[in-house]
């Protein structure tokens, strides 16, 4: 197959950009980067407390077993009572300490 030079097509590729066009393009890219950066920061925020169900799923145990750990004082939790009942929030530092004891070495 032979390539044929198409002057119209070639001229479309050589579009003239003004400084204003370039600045607008960079501004849009900067906005996208800022948005992505915010999303990354939101995902990497370290939680300070977990619900019983979050803890149970993360450590592959039942919610009943998690409640037992709280009752025995193995992990610390605070209770928050609202109109629908009591909700426990487990302290993240307490989880880290408990898990370190389970592994026999500190978490890094």
Secondary structure, DSSP 8 states (H G I E B T S, - for coil): ------HHHHHHHT----HHHHHHHHHHHHHHHHHHHHHHHHHT---SEEEHHHHHHHTT--HHHHHHHHHTTSS-EEEEEETTEEEEEEEHHHHHHHHHHHHTS---
